[in-house]
């Protein structure tokens, strides 16, 4: 009887921690309400929907999409531009095995862990940008590229 109760309590705590660890626009807004308040109403509506548009600053992009998976720099005739990449890892058969900042993965019917690190059956073969955001030298979005649904 005590074992069942302990198991139930531990399960509830673990599930609560997993749910709390998920990053959504609403959770990011609640952690940074002052940044959200600085946005105009149109931008606020986009951020709540997890979308961005040209003119957004880096803080607004982080509120809408979270932290990028990678950051790179492009240097051209107009100067240096920071690029944020939100990526998906794809195996040779075209199956998505990781998508986004938090690990979402598949293996033989489910996730596998090796030493606390996600293990994938068919290891990633390609890194594919789901969303690519280019900022100007002032930190404002100048272009957004994303996959067509």
C-alpha positions as CSV (number, residue, x, y, z in Angstrom):
1,X,0.0,0.0,0.0
2,X,2.8,2.4,0.9
3,X,4.7,1.5,-2.2
4,X,1.7,2.4,-4.4
5,X,1.2,5.7,-2.7
6,X,4.9,6.6,-3.0
7,X,4.9,5.6,-6.7
8,X,1.8,7.8,-7.2
9,X,3.4,10.8,-5.5
10,X,6.7,10.4,-7.4
11,X,4.8,10.0,-10.7
12,X,2.8,13.2,-10.1
13,X,5.9,15.2,-9.3
14,X,7.7,13.9,-12.4
15,X,4.7,14.7,-14.6
16,X,4.4,18.2,-13.1
17,X,8.1,18.8,-13.8
18,X,7.8,17.7,-17.4
19,X,4.8,19.9,-18.0
20,X,6.4,22.9,-16.3
21,X,9.6,22.4,-18.4
22,X,7.7,22.8,-21.8
23,X,8.4,26.2,-23.3
24,X,5.4,27.8,-25.0
25,X,4.7,31.5,-26.0
26,X,2.5,31.8,-22.9
27,X,5.1,30.5,-20.5
28,X,7.8,32.7,-22.1
29,X,5.5,35.8,-21.9
30,X,4.8,35.0,-18.2
31,X,8.5,35.0,-17.5
32,X,9.1,38.3,-19.3
33,X,5.9,40.4,-19.1
34,X,7.7,43.7,-19.4
35,X,9.2,42.7,-22.8
36,X,5.7,41.6,-24.0
37,X,4.2,44.9,-22.8
38,X,6.6,46.9,-25.0
39,X,5.2,45.3,-28.2
40,X,2.4,46.9,-30.1
41,X,-1.0,45.0,-30.2
42,X,-0.4,43.4,-33.6
43,X,3.0,42.1,-32.5
44,X,1.5,40.8,-29.2
45,X,-1.1,38.8,-31.2
46,X,1.6,37.3,-33.4
47,X,3.8,36.4,-30.3
48,X,0.8,34.7,-28.6
49,X,0.3,32.6,-31.8
50,X,4.0,31.7,-31.9
51,X,4.7,33.7,-35.0
52,X,7.1,36.5,-36.0
53,X,7.3,39.2,-38.7
54,X,9.9,41.6,-40.1
55,X,10.6,44.5,-37.6
56,X,10.5,42.3,-34.5
57,X,13.5,42.6,-32.2
58,X,15.5,39.7,-30.8
59,X,13.6,39.7,-27.6
60,X,10.2,39.5,-29.3
61,X,11.5,36.6,-31.5
62,X,12.6,34.8,-28.3
63,X,9.1,35.3,-26.8
64,X,7.4,33.9,-29.8
65,X,9.8,31.0,-30.8
66,X,12.1,30.4,-27.8
67,X,15.8,30.2,-27.9
68,X,17.3,29.3,-31.3
69,X,19.0,26.0,-31.9
70,X,21.9,27.7,-33.7
71,X,23.2,31.2,-34.4
72,X,25.3,32.1,-37.4
73,X,26.7,35.4,-38.9
74,X,26.3,36.4,-42.5
75,X,28.7,39.0,-43.9
76,X,27.9,40.8,-47.1
77,X,28.2,44.2,-48.8
78,X,25.6,45.7,-46.4
79,X,27.4,44.4,-43.2
80,X,27.1,41.6,-40.8
81,X,23.7,40.0,-40.0
82,X,23.0,37.5,-37.3
83,X,20.9,34.5,-38.3
84,X,18.9,32.4,-35.9
85,X,18.1,28.8,-36.9
86,X,15.3,26.7,-35.5
87,X,16.1,23.2,-36.8
88,X,14.8,19.8,-37.4
89,X,17.0,16.7,-37.7
90,X,16.0,14.3,-40.4
91,X,17.2,10.7,-40.9
92,X,18.1,9.2,-44.3
93,X,14.5,7.9,-44.8
94,X,13.1,11.4,-44.3
95,X,11.7,10.8,-40.8
96,X,11.9,13.7,-38.3
97,X,13.9,12.5,-35.3
98,X,14.4,15.8,-33.5
99,X,12.5,19.1,-33.8
100,X,13.0,22.2,-31.8
101,X,14.9,23.3,-28.7
102,X,13.6,20.5,-26.6
103,X,14.2,16.9,-27.5
104,X,11.4,15.3,-29.5
105,X,12.6,12.1,-30.9
106,X,11.8,8.6,-32.1
107,X,13.5,5.3,-32.2
108,X,12.2,1.8,-32.5
109,X,8.7,2.8,-31.5
110,X,9.8,5.3,-29.0
111,X,12.6,7.2,-27.3
112,X,15.9,5.6,-26.2
113,X,18.4,7.1,-23.8
114,X,22.1,6.4,-23.5
115,X,23.7,8.0,-20.4
116,X,21.0,10.7,-20.3
117,X,21.5,11.8,-23.9
118,X,18.8,11.1,-26.4
119,X,19.7,8.2,-28.7
120,X,18.2,7.9,-32.1
121,X,17.8,4.8,-34.2
122,X,19.2,5.9,-37.6
123,X,21.3,8.9,-36.3
124,X,20.6,12.3,-37.9
125,X,21.8,12.6,-41.5
126,X,20.6,16.1,-42.2
127,X,20.1,19.3,-40.3
128,X,17.1,21.1,-41.8
129,X,16.0,24.7,-40.9
130,X,12.3,24.8,-40.0
131,X,12.6,28.6,-39.4
132,X,15.5,30.8,-40.3
133,X,15.4,34.4,-39.0
134,X,17.8,37.1,-40.3
135,X,18.4,40.2,-38.2
136,X,19.9,43.6,-39.4
137,X,22.8,45.2,-37.5
138,X,20.3,46.9,-35.2
139,X,18.9,43.5,-34.1
140,X,15.6,43.8,-36.0
141,X,14.2,41.0,-38.2
142,X,14.7,41.7,-41.9
143,X,13.6,38.3,-43.2
144,X,11.9,35.1,-42.0
145,X,12.1,31.8,-44.0
146,X,10.0,28.9,-42.9
147,X,8.8,25.6,-44.3
148,X,5.5,25.7,-46.1
149,X,3.0,23.5,-44.2
